[in-house]
Amino acid sequence: MRLENSELRAFRGVIEHSGFKRAAEALHISQSAVSQAVASLEAKLDTPLILRGKELKLTAAGKRLFDHAVEVYRDEQQALEDIVQLKEGKAETLNLALSASINRFYGPELISAYYSLNPRVSMKIAEMPSRSIIYAVLSGNIELGFGPFQKHMPAFDTIPLYKDSRHLVVSPRHPQYAAMIAGDKMALQRTPLIASALDNPDMRPSIARLRDQFSAVWEVSSLSLRVNMVAQGMGVTFLDRKLLREYPLCHDFRIMDDVSFGRIDRQVGLFYRAGRNLSGSARQFISLCERHWNLEKQQ
């Protein structure tokens, strides 16, 4: 079975233009051709994709196929834009997202080294919470992610670079500090967890259990602001071991590894959507990172 791009384009057009006739006009093809394309997809998949009526509605299968159709269109447009740039003698774009801690400790050095090798390259670099990077890469908005891996990442190809750990920490300025370091679990339940991002508990039940250990979850994307809030005793947070060692404001933070959920071991590296043909700029950045961490291991 093969889903043709012309069929996906017609299907996407029906949804985006809210009707078969308007889709046909936008695509400059006949309405019957649009109808046949959608019917062909439904026949191949052996399931309805669109519920016809006064308003067109997608079935569950239709929603999933629409997401795929949008991704195919986005990849096609990106490829065309890249080809135009290459014809004009312009370099490809490094489209990268990295987490705040990676950006703080490795970003400047890696990007500087990359630029020295590719001085004419275009760059699109974003700092994001780790979970947001995963969603951005999966959606196609970001080509290459650099951050901690999830336990299971079947939708991605991964390049492991190093291992790290995150630790639950509290400042001596926190009003519940003495109770927390004495092992009082109720003290944690009276304070908020300050996190860069946390999933909807309906999506990840394990995250729901983590939420339940605190009075609330405050989502703060800025790493420096998160650290400052903890330093002022406003709540607790999870921080990388390297950050705790090297960020002066963290020096008096107390690690609470004695709590069952107080330590999170992580594999960190680069990842991209499984099966994607990477741009030359992305492959060059991967090679640069692999050389960097191979040298670190040898030292």
C-alpha positions as a printed Julia matrix, in Angstrom:
299×3 Matrix{Float64}:
   0.0    0.0     0.0
   1.25   3.45   -0.9
  -0.19   6.85   -0.02
   0.35   9.14   -2.97
   1.31  12.77   -2.39
  -1.46  13.89   -4.74
  -4.02  12.06   -2.57
  -2.64  13.55    0.64
  -2.62  17.02   -0.94
  -6.28  16.69   -1.92
  -7.25  15.33    1.51
  -5.39  18.12    3.28
  -7.03  20.66    0.96
 -10.52  19.44    1.85
  -9.87  20.0     5.55
  -7.97  23.27    5.23
 -10.55  24.79    2.87
 -13.59  23.23    4.59
 -15.05  21.51    1.58
 -14.45  19.51   -1.57
 -15.43  22.31   -3.95
 -13.22  24.93   -2.33
 -10.34  22.44   -2.17
 -10.71  21.77   -5.91
 -10.64  25.51   -6.63
  -7.57  26.06   -4.47
  -5.72  23.1    -6.01
  -6.87  23.91   -9.59
  -8.28  20.44  -10.18
 -11.8   19.11  -10.62
 -14.05  18.41   -7.66
 -14.42  14.82   -8.81
 -10.63  14.41   -8.69
 -10.63  15.61   -5.07
 -13.47  13.24   -4.18
 -11.71  10.32   -5.88
  -8.47  11.04   -4.02
 -10.2   11.01   -0.63
 -12.2    7.9    -1.56
  -8.97   6.18   -2.65
  -7.34   6.93    0.73
 -10.38   5.6     2.6
 -10.37   2.45    0.47
  -6.65   1.85    1.0
  -6.92   2.36    4.76
 -10.28   0.57    4.95
 -11.73   3.2     7.28
 -13.68   6.48    6.99
 -11.53   9.6     7.23
 -14.15  12.35    6.94
 -17.68  12.45    8.33
 -19.82  14.21    5.72
 -22.6   16.57    6.75
 -23.29  20.27    7.08
 -19.8   20.47    8.53
 -16.97  18.14    7.62
 -15.48  16.37   10.63
 -12.42  14.15   10.82
 -12.59  10.7    12.32
  -9.81   9.61   14.67
  -8.04   7.98   11.7
  -8.64  11.13    9.67
  -6.99  13.31   12.31
  -3.91  11.1    12.32
  -3.69  11.09    8.53
  -4.17  14.87    8.41
  -1.18  15.29   10.76
   0.84  13.07    8.44
  -0.31  15.04    5.37
   0.79  18.29    7.0
   4.21  16.78    7.81
   4.63  15.58    4.22
   3.75  19.04    2.94
   6.14  20.72    5.38
   9.0   18.39    4.39
   8.28  19.03    0.72
   8.33  22.8     1.19
  11.53  22.64    3.23
  13.21  20.54    0.55
  12.13  23.01   -2.16
  13.4   25.96   -0.12
  16.72  24.18    0.47
  17.1   23.47   -3.25
  16.42  27.12   -4.12
  19.06  28.2    -1.61
  21.56  25.7    -2.96
  20.93  26.89   -6.54
  21.63  30.42   -5.37
  24.86  29.3    -3.73
  23.54  29.63   -0.21
  24.31  27.1     2.51
  21.64  24.99    4.18
  20.12  26.04    7.51
  21.14  24.43   10.79
  17.73  24.06   12.46
  18.58  23.08   16.04
  16.92  23.14   19.47
  18.8   22.53   22.69
  17.97  22.52   26.39
  18.9   25.38   28.72
  21.66  23.53   30.59
  23.24  22.25   27.37
  23.11  25.75   25.94
  24.74  27.19   29.08
  27.68  24.78   29.18
  28.18  23.63   25.59
  26.19  25.85   23.23
  28.66  28.75   22.75
  31.65  26.47   22.16
  29.84  24.11   19.78
  28.2   26.84   17.74
  31.48  28.77   17.52
  33.28  25.63   16.29
  30.47  24.91   13.82
  30.6   28.46   12.47
  34.37  28.3    11.97
  33.83  25.25    9.73
  30.74  26.69    8.0
  31.05  30.5     7.95
  28.34  30.91    5.3
  25.79  28.67    7.0
  22.35  29.92    8.0
  21.31  29.1    11.56
  18.0   28.72   13.34
  18.77  27.83   16.96
  16.25  27.73   19.81
  16.57  27.06   23.54
  13.61  25.02   24.78
  12.54  22.84   27.71
  13.53  19.22   27.05
   9.96  18.04   26.54
   9.25  20.88   24.08
  12.3   19.88   22.01
  10.9   16.38   21.6
   7.53  17.7    20.42
   9.16  20.25   18.09
  11.33  17.6    16.42
   8.41  15.19   16.12
   6.21  17.87   14.52
   8.91  18.79   12.01
   9.4   22.36   13.24
  12.94  21.49   14.37
  15.25  19.18   12.43
  17.71  18.3    15.17
  17.19  18.17   18.94
  19.9   18.19   21.6
  18.78  17.16   25.07
  18.01  14.26   27.4
  16.38  11.17   25.92
  13.11   9.66   27.04
  13.18   6.01   28.16
  11.47   4.96   24.92
  11.9    6.96   21.7
  10.68   4.71   18.85
   9.76   7.74   16.72
  13.35   9.05   16.74
  16.83   8.14   15.61
  19.25   8.94   18.44
  22.96   9.73   18.83
  23.97   9.24   22.51
  26.76  11.59   23.62
  27.04  11.48   27.43
  25.21  10.48   30.61
  23.95  12.92   33.21
  21.75  12.98   36.3
  19.19  15.44   37.64
  18.68  15.97   41.35
  15.9   17.41   43.46
  17.33  20.4    45.33
  16.25  22.93   47.94
  17.84  26.14   49.24
  18.59  26.76   52.96
  16.39  29.84   52.57
  13.29  27.7    52.05
  10.97  27.94   55.09
  10.58  24.12   55.11
  14.32  23.44   54.64
  14.97  21.82   58.02
  11.95  19.56   57.71
  12.87  18.53   54.16
  16.44  17.51   54.94
  15.12  15.64   57.98
  13.09  13.5    55.57
   9.64  14.98   56.18
   7.66  14.06   53.04
   4.81  16.31   54.13
   7.18  19.28   53.86
   7.58  18.58   50.13
   3.82  18.44   49.75
   3.64  21.95   51.14
   5.96  23.44   48.51
   5.77  23.88   44.73
   7.99  22.12   42.2
   9.53  24.66   39.82
  10.0   22.91   36.46
  10.87  23.94   32.92
   7.9   21.96   31.6
   5.79  19.02   32.68
   3.4   16.91   30.66
  -0.33  16.93   31.06
  -1.0   14.21   33.66
  -3.59  12.68   31.32
  -0.78  12.02   28.83
   1.74  10.51   31.25
   0.39   8.9    34.44
   3.92   8.68   35.91
   4.15  12.45   35.71
   0.83  12.64   37.52
   2.41  10.76   40.44
   5.35  13.16   40.47
   2.96  16.12   40.53
   1.21  14.63   43.54
   4.37  14.94   45.65
   4.16  18.75   45.65
   1.62  21.45   46.42
   1.73  22.72   42.82
   3.86  22.76   39.69
   5.16  26.09   38.42
   6.39  25.93   34.83
   9.25  28.4    34.28
  11.17  27.99   31.01
  14.08  30.26   31.98
  16.86  28.33   33.71
  18.35  31.39   35.44
  14.95  32.47   36.75
  14.24  28.94   37.98
  17.52  28.85   39.9
  16.89  32.3    41.38
  13.42  31.3    42.55
  14.82  28.25   44.31
  17.67  30.32   45.8
  15.04  32.64   47.31
  13.28  29.69   48.93
  10.18  29.82   46.73
  10.18  26.12   45.87
  12.28  23.12   44.84
  13.5   21.99   41.43
  15.48  19.34   39.54
  18.92  20.46   38.32
  21.75  18.79   36.41
  24.76  17.61   38.42
  27.1   19.73   36.25
  25.01  22.83   36.92
  25.09  22.21   40.66
  28.88  21.94   40.57
  29.61  24.91   38.34
  26.83  27.5    38.8
  27.8   29.71   41.8
  24.2   30.39   42.82
  23.68  26.63   43.32
  26.61  26.02   45.67
  24.55  26.01   48.87
  21.63  24.0    47.45
  20.94  20.76   49.28
  20.49  17.62   47.14
  17.62  15.4    48.27
  18.63  12.07   46.73
  17.23  10.25   49.77
  13.74  10.91   48.36
  12.66   7.99   46.14
  12.07  10.29   43.17
  14.94  12.69   44.0
  17.38  11.51   41.3
  16.77  11.04   37.58
  19.54   9.41   35.51
  19.54  10.47   31.87
  21.19   9.74   28.55
  21.87  12.97   26.68
  22.48  13.4    22.98
  21.13  14.38   19.59
  17.95  13.07   18.03
  15.81  13.53   14.94
  12.65  12.06   13.51
  13.13   8.41   12.56
  13.78   7.79    8.88
  14.31  11.46    8.06
  16.98  12.33    5.5
  19.02  14.92    7.37
  20.34  18.06    5.74
  24.09  18.38    5.27
  24.2   21.08    7.96
  22.6   18.73   10.51
  24.99  15.9     9.65
  27.95  18.26   10.05
  26.74  19.34   13.48
  26.32  15.71   14.55
  29.9   14.93   13.44
  31.17  17.96   15.34
  29.44  16.86   18.55
  30.66  13.27   18.22
  34.25  14.5    17.84
  33.85  16.83   20.83
  32.65  14.1    23.19
  35.09  11.51   21.89
  37.89  13.93   22.81
  36.34  14.48   26.26
  36.28  10.73   26.86
  39.97  10.44   25.95
  41.02  13.2    28.36
